[in-house]
Amino acid sequence: MSSEWTVELQRLVLALAVRGDMLDRVPSAARPDAYSGGDLTNPRQRLAAMVTAFWEQYRSRPGTDALAQLVADERRKLGPAESDALAEEYVAILDVELPGDATWVFDRARAWSTFKRLEDGVLRSADLLREGGASSAQAVRDVLARASAEEDAGGKMIEFVGSFEERAKEWRTGLAYGERIPTGLAALDKALSGGATRKEVWYFLAAPKGAKTTCLLRVALGAARKRYGVLVETFEMQAMRMALRLDRTLSRQTKNEIARSTRQLSRSMESLQQSGAEIYIEERPPQQVGSVSSVERRVEKIRRDGGKVDVVVMDYLNIMGAGKTEKEKRHELPRISRDMGRFARDADVLVWSAALVNRQAVDKRVIRKTDIAEAFEVVAVADGMVAICATKKMVQNGLVRLWVAAAREEQDEVLAGDYKVNFETMTIDQTDSARVDILLAEEGYTTQRQRPNEARPTQGERP
């Protein structure tokens, strides 16, 4: 068994414990005594001890940022040789390439953990038998039963009454649900009580050519202007072309206007730089297995190099690849969404993406959460969805209505503003809702503030 527990496998297990969900699957995978060496002079064992201590205290993986601080604190206690060895091992684990499908790693870690648990049980039983006594036989049975029991991954448990003071502090600080990161779209932010929060995943529901990228870029720019670090991942186009689109959003100019003179763009860019904004744009191939894992590694590298990432924009769900290949796309989309959810929580980021609606939604030009029946599970695992709604006349006039179709912690099925979209300048601005109401009334839709996209029944048409 020990011959299979190689240095390479140990590093991979620790990498998944720090950057993946290894500890959720196998909580004891980072137990220090499972790593070569009988004491903490072994750098891998030191790292395993740090990861395990963090997990036991917070019931979550440390992530690269917390581990970096733990390593720095530990190095100050060590001599030069041991300090350098720990730093080298830390870098080696960060550089490990995580597999798209890590099932085989989980299985080996679980087998090794079970082996060590049984080994401990046998050794403890031997000690009890040597000690003797009338109750030794029953004590041995208890020890072996515990050693043979399946490991309980569990989760963080809170004693409701006992944890009141901790919760009260959360309420007093106003961060009970996490830090709000505004989109810059005033009506949408109001509907979301100031914006979505870290550790959440939000989607724009959009038809093809339905302004999904425009909305995503507006969200990215809105966060950057508030000094949040933003990473834009595009699975649809080249990074440079996405940057050129963002140039138009920033300068509020068309391609021809910028081509004639970059003066206004230069001034806008200078203002953005002075604000301390950080925006990274990266292109990735579509439909590649492990899309979210590859983005997670990029975030870790940016942070390791001194940058910051608070918001991740992924364009877009339907052309990404899950960590595990599914036979049908309708099963793959929920898996990708779950990958995003885990990533958002573990990396402490807010994720914005988009999901295309089905053909029926495209035909009627009114988008609701039920219009993505092909991947309805996505709704269940998402923290929120904002539909980009537009009837035929609204499209002709460049208008859209944002509608909070689903929200885990906020009221859903609410209006989030009416907007004018300019595809030439890649901008979206709030507009007078009265104009939208007139167009909706002309097409037979109700104009109630609460439910703006429900059409009156007509012959041969569903409501």
Beta strands, then each sheet from edge to edge (+ up, - down):
strand 1: 180-181
strand 2: 196-197
strand 3: 201-206
strand 4: 229-234
strand 5: 278-283
strand 6: 311-315
strand 7: 350-356
strand 8: 384-389
strand 9: 399-407
strand 10: 414-422
strand 11: 427-430
sheet 1: 1+ 2-
sheet 2: 5+ 4+ 6+ 7+ 3+ 8+ 9- 10+ 11-
end
